[in-house]
Amino acid sequence: MSTSPPQRLRDWIAAPAYPWITGGAVTAGAVVELIVIPGGVTTTVGVLVSAVSLMWRRSFPPVAVLTVAAGLIGFAGDVNLYLAIMVSGLTGCYSLGRNRVLHPALTVTGGALGALCVNLVHINTWSRMDLPVPALWERGSLSLFAESFLVTVVVFGAVMMGDAVRSREETRTERSLAQAQLIAMERQQAAEAERAAIARELHDIVSHSVSMIAVQAESATYTTPGLTPEARDGFQQIAATARSSMAELRRLLGVLRTPQGESALTSPQPTLDHLAELVDQHRAVGGTAELRITGERVALPAAWELSAYRIAQEALTNARKHAPGARTVVEVDYGADRLLTLRVQDDGPGTDSRPGAGAGHGLTGMRERAALVGGRLSAGAGPDGGFLVEAELPWGSG
């Protein structure tokens, strides 16, 4: 694919050989100028050093200080301003701003002081050449410093141009990195959405069918008359196998629904024992929360423990988002009828001030987690106001 002329020019300027080519060209021009218009030793050395040092301005940016200094010395040594000094000096100032060798304010200040010194040397030279030079504070004396003012303005412009190019390239680099991170994040979110979609499909298509097999096989032992003991055992075995498959399917669904980087197979998952830490975290970010536990602690299957924890976590997140500063109560009831009840209620504003309170992504995820283990979840205004999330997770059939 062909590139545009501006892009080809930028590629050539960015090439490693570019400083050597341009520095060599300026040096050759300086030599020709010195042959045509010979200068003194100071001028000759200053012009040549200023031009030659351009070759290293990219590999060693601080050399640009030498470029500018040598150019000013070469200009101070003669009343003639060589074209090579102008080119090398401007390029050196641009390089100092482009690479931020010094802060731009320090660079411009140094260039202004150097220009003033050169101007003073020239004023002294004009006096010795019997040129009419007015004394300081006399009429017309300020015009003697027009040279230093002009050089300062030129230095300021070159340095600011280099600094602007540097800032633009840094912004372009940051934008490219941000765009790459955004693309990676979008790909990760798309992958997680696909995993969640697969989990929902498996839950809707497979788990319902397998649970129906378990129910029908188990009920057949009571509804079918005249079954032999062997047939009855066979039906019980079918029901047991179906329940075992359901447990394995729930574990697989948990893996699919786990975000990337939180592998359910290799990373320890939080349980209801971690609810106290979750409530402490809620308090640490400025929330007010209380944990209440009733009933005897029962070690539930991993899927139930994780689902209950995630529901409580999302409910606390919603409370912080929609009711900052509200008092939140987390209640866990280990029911005697093998039913785990989880309630998270805050005393903040009700559903009217919570956009999408009935169908938000967080509530949808909580409902899916409850359905994943055969439970149900309700969310809405609490009996005493505020907002209530209540999940009932039966765990005896797993």
C-alpha positions, 0 to 999 in steps of 0.5 A: 500500500502506497503512502502519502507524500507527507507521510513519506516525508515524516518517515524520512525525517524520522530515519536514523541517517537524517541528522547526518545528511542534514548536518553534513549539508550544513557543514558543507555550506559553512565551508563554502561560506567561509571560503567566500567570506573568510572570518577570524579564528573564533568565527571559523571555529564557531561556525564549523563546530555549530554545523558539525554538531548537528550530526549528533543532535538526535543520538545525543540531544544535549549536544544542541547546547553546544550547537547554539553556543558555538553559533552565538560565539561565531556570530560574536566574533564577526559582524557578518552573520553567516547563513550556516550559523542561522540554520544551525542555531535555529535547528539547535534551538528546535532540537532543545525544545523538541527533546526537552533537554532543559525546560523551555523557559530556561532554554529561552532565558539562556538564549536571551542572555547569550544574544545580549552578550553577543550584542554587547560584543558587537556594540564594543566592536562598533565603538572601535570601528569609529561608528556613531554609537550613542551612550546608554540612556541617550536618545536612540541608545535602545536601538543598539539592542534591537539585535539581541531582541530579534535573536531572542524572538527567533530563539523563542519561536524555534524552542516553542516550535520544538516543544509543540512538536514534542507535545503533539507526538506525546499526545499522539502516543498516549492516544494510540496507547489509550486506543489499544487499551480500549480495543483490548477492553472491548475484545475482553468484554465481547469475550465475556459477553459471549461466555455469558451467552453460552452459559445462558444457552446451556442453562436454558436448554440443557439444565431444564431438560436434565432437571426434568429427567431427574424429577420424572425419574424420581416421581416414576418410582411413586406413580408407576404401579407394579415396579420391580425392585430392580426397576425402582433402583434403575429409576433412582439411579437415573435420578441420581445421575441426572442430579450429578450431571446438574451439579457438574453443569452448574460448575461448568456454567460458573466457569463460563460466567467467571470474568477472564482473569478470575479462573474458577478452576485455579483461583479460590472463590469467595464464600459467605465466610468473606461477607464480613470482609465485603462489609468492611470494604463497603465501610472503608469507602464511606458506606454504613453497613451492618451484617446480620447472620441468623441460623446455624452456619452450613457449608453450602456447595461452592456454586451456592456460596459464590452466587450468594457472595456475588449477589451481596457484592452487587447489591452493596455496589448498587447501594453505593452508586444510587444511595451514597451515605445510606445505611445498608443492612446485609442479612443472611438466614440459614433456614432450617428448610435448606433454604438460604435467604439473603437480604440487602436493604438500604434506607436511601431513596427508593426505585423512583430515583434509580434509573432502570431499577427493575432491569439494570445490568447489575440486577439482571446479573443477580437474577441470573446468578440466583436462577443458576442455582435454582433460586429466585431474586426480587428487587424493589422498594423495601417495606420500610422504604429504601431499596431491598434486594432479596434472594432465596437460594434452595440448596437441598436439591443440589 
